Amino acid sequence: MKHAGDKRRREFYSGRHLARAALLKAGIGPTAILRGPLGEPLWPGSVSGSITHDQSLGAAVVCTDPDIAGIGVDLIEDPWQVGEPLADMILHPEEANLLRIRFPLLPATGVAFSLKESVVKAVSVHLGRYMDLLEISIGGHGEALAAHVKGLQAPLPVMVYAAEFGLFTCCLRPSGAALEHQKLTFESGLRTS
Ligand SMILES: CC(C)(COP(=O)(O)OP(=O)(O)OC[C@H]1O[C@@H](n2cnc3c(N)ncnc32)[C@H](O)[C@@H]1OP(=O)(O)O)[C@@H](O)C(=O)NCCC(=O)NCCS
């Protein structure tokens, strides 16, 4: 953070503040949250978590459930800001159709972008590499949505929550044990209001 500008510094420290507050709520005392080689926050022990920030808001989630090996969240205050010209770098045509049907009041490109950023946060460290957003496909899974990721066998549950503050998305990466016992189901909420 030494050479970062003011805005970046503010978002980094506010993200860390939110993350420590979330850890405290989960019963985990004050601890440093360092930054890993892919930019990921390094969580203590067996905790998984995720941080996001946008213009004026930020969020952090932590999870101590052993069925969850990874979690990613993303917040976009104005999903319309994700311009249509970027669609080809983000969306597969069939995803655009699905998202337009599921979320008629939201821009498909913005929803896909946020969902895929959540997926990157949940899985890039597991894969150990940079990810292209087109390696991820969002599909329907009954009423819910799932992300299919190149290199991962099982689809991952993803969730979209649209509210007055903007758009919030989340992706869960189940642990091997949860997958084996099919413990983590696709019951993630689909909210559009
Ligand atoms: C990495 C990425 C998801 C960040 O998302 P973003 O929308 O730009 O920014 P957000 O504010 O929502 O999230 C930023 C936070 O995500 C977290 N993050 C960054 N990289 C991460 C990763 N690889 N895994 C998990 N979390 C990560 C960090 O906590 C970061 O905040 P911090 O630097 O203040 O700690 C995004 O830049 C991306 O999709 N990149 C694609 C390329 C890629 O694969 N990157 C992974 C490693 S090279």
Ligand as a Chemical Component Dictionary entry (heavy atoms), coordinates in Angstrom:
data_LIG
# 
_chem_comp.id                   LIG 
_chem_comp.type                 NON-POLYMER 
_chem_comp.pdbx_formal_charge   0 
_chem_comp.three_letter_code    LIG 
# 
loop_
_chem_comp_atom.comp_id 
_chem_comp_atom.atom_id 
_chem_comp_atom.alt_atom_id 
_chem_comp_atom.type_symbol 
_chem_comp_atom.charge 
_chem_comp_atom.model_Cartn_x 
_chem_comp_atom.model_Cartn_y 
_chem_comp_atom.model_Cartn_z 
_chem_comp_atom.pdbx_ordinal 
LIG C1  C1  C 0 -9.440  -10.075 -8.671  1  
LIG C2  C2  C 0 -10.786 -9.429  -8.947  2  
LIG C3  C3  C 0 -11.862 -10.478 -8.777  3  
LIG C4  C4  C 0 -11.034 -8.264  -7.970  4  
LIG O1  O1  O 0 -12.336 -7.778  -8.073  5  
LIG P1  P1  P 0 -12.713 -6.234  -8.279  6  
LIG O2  O2  O 0 -14.135 -6.141  -8.684  7  
LIG O3  O3  O 0 -11.683 -5.627  -9.162  8  
LIG O4  O4  O 0 -12.601 -5.534  -6.901  9  
LIG P2  P2  P 0 -13.434 -5.720  -5.554  10 
LIG O5  O5  O 0 -13.363 -4.449  -4.839  11 
LIG O6  O6  O 0 -14.779 -6.308  -5.721  12 
LIG O7  O7  O 0 -12.548 -6.803  -4.786  13 
LIG C5  C5  C 0 -11.255 -6.493  -4.456  14 
LIG C6  C6  C 0 -10.864 -7.445  -3.359  15 
LIG O8  O8  O 0 -10.890 -8.774  -3.843  16 
LIG C7  C7  C 0 -9.961  -9.538  -3.126  17 
LIG N1  N1  N 0 -9.174  -10.290 -4.095  18 
LIG C8  C8  C 0 -8.319  -9.822  -5.018  19 
LIG N2  N2  N 0 -7.801  -10.846 -5.724  20 
LIG C9  C9  C 0 -8.341  -11.973 -5.229  21 
LIG C10 C10 C 0 -8.203  -13.350 -5.549  22 
LIG N3  N3  N 0 -7.380  -13.785 -6.506  23 
LIG N4  N4  N 0 -8.922  -14.249 -4.828  24 
LIG C11 C11 C 0 -9.745  -13.841 -3.837  25 
LIG N5  N5  N 0 -9.921  -12.538 -3.499  26 
LIG C12 C12 C 0 -9.224  -11.622 -4.191  27 
LIG C13 C13 C 0 -9.101  -8.566  -2.312  28 
LIG O9  O9  O 0 -9.516  -8.622  -0.967  29 
LIG C14 C14 C 0 -9.444  -7.240  -2.915  30 
LIG O10 O10 O 0 -9.442  -6.150  -2.020  31 
LIG P3  P3  P 0 -8.096  -5.668  -1.301  32 
LIG O11 O11 O 0 -7.028  -5.675  -2.346  33 
LIG O12 O12 O 0 -8.430  -4.321  -0.780  34 
LIG O13 O13 O 0 -7.843  -6.701  -0.222  35 
LIG C15 C15 C 0 -10.848 -8.878  -10.392 36 
LIG O14 O14 O 0 -9.872  -7.918  -10.573 37 
LIG C16 C16 C 0 -10.786 -9.977  -11.453 38 
LIG O15 O15 O 0 -11.753 -10.579 -11.782 39 
LIG N6  N6  N 0 -9.705  -10.264 -12.063 40 
LIG C17 C17 C 0 -9.670  -11.314 -13.077 41 
LIG C18 C18 C 0 -8.335  -11.817 -13.166 42 
LIG C19 C19 C 0 -7.927  -12.789 -12.095 43 
LIG O16 O16 O 0 -8.039  -13.980 -12.220 44 
LIG N7  N7  N 0 -7.403  -12.350 -11.005 45 
LIG C20 C20 C 0 -7.006  -13.308 -9.980  46 
LIG C21 C21 C 0 -5.610  -13.289 -9.631  47 
LIG S1  S1  S 0 -4.422  -12.761 -10.731 48 
# 
loop_
_chem_comp_bond.comp_id 
_chem_comp_bond.atom_id_1 
_chem_comp_bond.atom_id_2 
_chem_comp_bond.value_order 
_chem_comp_bond.pdbx_ordinal 
LIG C1  C2  SING 1  
LIG C2  C3  SING 2  
LIG C2  C4  SING 3  
LIG C2  C15 SING 4  
LIG C4  O1  SING 5  
LIG O1  P1  SING 6  
LIG P1  O2  DOUB 7  
LIG P1  O3  SING 8  
LIG P1  O4  SING 9  
LIG O4  P2  SING 10 
LIG P2  O5  DOUB 11 
LIG P2  O6  SING 12 
LIG P2  O7  SING 13 
LIG O7  C5  SING 14 
LIG C5  C6  SING 15 
LIG C6  O8  SING 16 
LIG C6  C14 SING 17 
LIG O8  C7  SING 18 
LIG C7  N1  SING 19 
LIG C7  C13 SING 20 
LIG N1  C8  SING 21 
LIG N1  C12 SING 22 
LIG C8  N2  DOUB 23 
LIG N2  C9  SING 24 
LIG C9  C10 SING 25 
LIG C9  C12 DOUB 26 
LIG C10 N3  SING 27 
LIG C10 N4  DOUB 28 
LIG N4  C11 SING 29 
LIG C11 N5  DOUB 30 
LIG N5  C12 SING 31 
LIG C13 O9  SING 32 
LIG C13 C14 SING 33 
LIG C14 O10 SING 34 
LIG O10 P3  SING 35 
LIG P3  O11 DOUB 36 
LIG P3  O12 SING 37 
LIG P3  O13 SING 38 
LIG C15 O14 SING 39 
LIG C15 C16 SING 40 
LIG C16 O15 DOUB 41 
LIG C16 N6  SING 42 
LIG N6  C17 SING 43 
LIG C17 C18 SING 44 
LIG C18 C19 SING 45 
LIG C19 O16 DOUB 46 
LIG C19 N7  SING 47 
LIG N7  C20 SING 48 
LIG C20 C21 SING 49 
LIG C21 S1  SING 50 
# 
